[in-house]
């Protein structure tokens, strides 16, 4: 590789992980969640971290978000050390974090309220995003009045309201029924496509990984990378149609074998 090509490659790396390890202490015992993980995520890509429960997926996402500090190793964002949360990075957790005392529009506009944006401006942006995620008409409803899928949509709109350039999503659709999950996968792809945003998405579901990703990184025990697989399925992807493609079936088998290998 030429020096110019190497420079372009380095500039394209949004998230860099080198020699990352994370230990937790329980009593007198040190529990190893991640050990010597190396990973690079390129700008504008959709990367899925795939693995079984207990492989360190959520721990890795928390570290990428700057919510916890590594035991060893280094994490960078656009070449700068990650030492805490960054406004350029949005994080959608597994759990519902909407404020129950705020209606939908006040939940969604909250990042811009915290940033000090005038009320009229932040309200206009929040209402636009609420319509974008299919919640038009529910602006004044409270979280308790929404279904699980609607709360997920509201949470996604709130994250997007901060206008992050990188999205971290930790099994955001895991608790939803199959039909709603498919709808929200399609919605997420629509919002990401052409936006220039970078996405790191955690799941344990092979089909979800293949429907969404440009690249699937399969994690085994202690965050060991078992397989780093490019997903060469054409876009746009219809979740129902892509599942019957021969290449989808071939990739599914490869990822399934990697998950089994990672559990050993």
N, C-alpha and C positions, 0 to 999 in steps of 0.2 A: 504494500500500500504506500502511495506517495504521501509526503508530508501534508500537502494540501488536502488530500482525501481524508487523512487522519484528522485534520483540523475540522473538516466539515462533519465528520462522524462525531467528534467530541461536542461540537456545537449542537448537534441534534439530540444529545442525551439530556433528558429533563431530570430523571431520577437515577442516581448512581449508588450502588451498594457494593462495598468492598470488605470482604472478610468479616461480615456481620455476625455477631453472636449475642444472644440474650439469655441470661440465667435468672431464675427466680428462686428465692430462698423460702423454704417451707420447713420451719423448725430448724433442725440441724442439717437438713438436706438441701442441696442445690439442684434445682430442676432445670434442665437444658431445654429451652423452647426453640432456639435457633443456634446453629453452629456453622461458622465459616461460609456464610451465604454471599454469593457474588451475583449481581443482577444489574442490567442497564435497561432503562425504558426510554424509547425514542419519542421525540415530540410528535404529537398528533396521532399516536398509535393507540390501539385498544388492546391492552394486555390483560389476560385472565390468569389469575393464580388459582390453580386447581389442586385440591388435595382433600384427603380424608380429615375427619375431626381429630384435633390434637397434633397436626403437623406444623403448626405455627403460622398459619395464614393470617389470622387476625392480629397476632403479635407483630408480624412483619408490617401490616398495614398501619398499626398504631405507631410503629417506629418511623415509617415513611411520613406519617402525618406530623411527627415531632411531638407526639403526646407522651412518649416514654423515651428514655435514653438507652442506647445499646450498652451491653457489658463490654464488648470489644468491637472493633471495626469502625467503618465510616459510612455515613449517608450524606449525599450531596444533592442539592437542588440547583440545577443550572450551574454546577461547579462550586457552589457555596455550601459549607457545612450546614446540615439541618440540626438546629439546636433548640427548636421549639416550633409551635404552629406558625404557618405562614398564610398571609391573606391570599396568595396565588393558588392555594390548595384547598379544595372543598372535600369534606369527609361525610359520607352518608353511612351511618352505622347500621347494625342489624336491628337495633331497638328503636322504638318510637321515641323521638326526643322533642316532639311538638309541645309547646307550652299550653297546658290545658285551659288556662285563663285567658288566652288570646284566641280570637277567631282566625280563620284561614289567612285573610289578607294581612293581619297584624303579625302572624307567625312568619309569613313569607317575606315581608318587608323588613324583618328584624335586623338582618346583617347591615342593611343600609341605614337603618335607624342608629345602630351602634356606631357606624362610621360618621354619623352627623349629617347625613344628606337631608335636605329640606323635605318636609312631609309630602308635599304635592308631587315631587319628583320620585320619591321612593314608592309612593302609593301607585303612581302610574306604572312603574316598572313591575311592581308586585302583581298588579291586575293583569298586565300583559303575560307574565309567566303563568299565572293561574289559568288563563285561557289556553296557553300553549300546552299545558299538561292535562287539559281536558276537565278542568274544575270550574269553568265559567258558570256562574249562578250560585256557587257555594262560598263566595268570598266572606260572608258573614256567619258561616257555620263554625261551631266549635269542634275540636277534635273528637269529643265524645259523640258528636252527631254524624260522624263520618265512618264509612266502612274501612277495613284494613287497607284495601287497595287505594282508597281515596287519601288516607293519611300518608301512604307511601308517595303518592303523587305530590301532596302538599310539601312533604319533606324534600323531595327532589327539587321542587320549585324554590324552596327556601335556600337550598344549597346554591342553585343557579343564580339567585338574586344577588349573591356576593360577587358574581361574575368571575369565578375562579378559572384559571387556565388549565388546571389539572384536577381531575375528579378521582377520589378514592371511594370505592363502594364495597362494603362488607356484607355479602349475601343479602342485598337489599330486598329481594323478592322471595326469599326462602320460605316465609311463612304463608305465602299466598296460594290459592288454588291454581291448578294448571292453566285454566283459560285466562285468568287475570294476569298470571305470570307472563304468559305469551304476549298479552297486550302491552304490558309494561316493558318487556324486552324490546318490542318493536318501537315503542315510544322513546326509549333510551337511545336506540340506534338512530332514530330520526333526529333527535336533539344533538347527537354527537356528529353525525355525518356532515362534513363540510364546515364544521365549526372551528377546526384547528385545535380543539381541546385534546388533551391526553387523558386516557382513562386507565386506571388499574382497578380491576373488578375481581373480587374474591367469591368463589363458589366451590361446592363439592359435586356439582351436577355436570356431567360430561356434555349432555345435549345443550345446556345453557351456555357452556363455554364455547362450543362450536358455532352456535347461532350468533354469538356476539363478537368473538375475538378475531383480531388479526394474528394473534400469537398467544399460545397457551403454554404457561410454565407450570409443569407438574411438580408439586412438592411432596417429598416423602418425610419420614421421621426426622425431627429436629431441623426442618426446613431444607433438607438436602434436595437439590434440584435433580430430579430423575430424568426429565425430558423438557426440552425447550423447542416447541413445535410451531412453525409457521402454519397458519390456516389459510390455504389457498383456494377457498371457496369464493365464488364471485359475489359481489355486492351489487345491488341491495339483496338481502337474504329474506325470503319469506320463511318464517319458522316452520310452517307446515310443509312447504315444498322441499326445502333444503334437506330435511331429514331422510328423504328417499333417494338422494343423490348417491351414486356409488362412492364418490370421494368422501362424502360425509361418513358413510359406513366404514370406510377404510381408516379414516382419522379416529373415529370412535373406538375402533379396535386397538389402535396404537395407544390412545390415552388410557383406555381401560387396562391394558397390559402394564403401562407405566405406573398406574395407581397400585396395582398388585405388587409390582417391584418395590415401590416406595414404602409399602407396609412391612417389608421384610427387615 
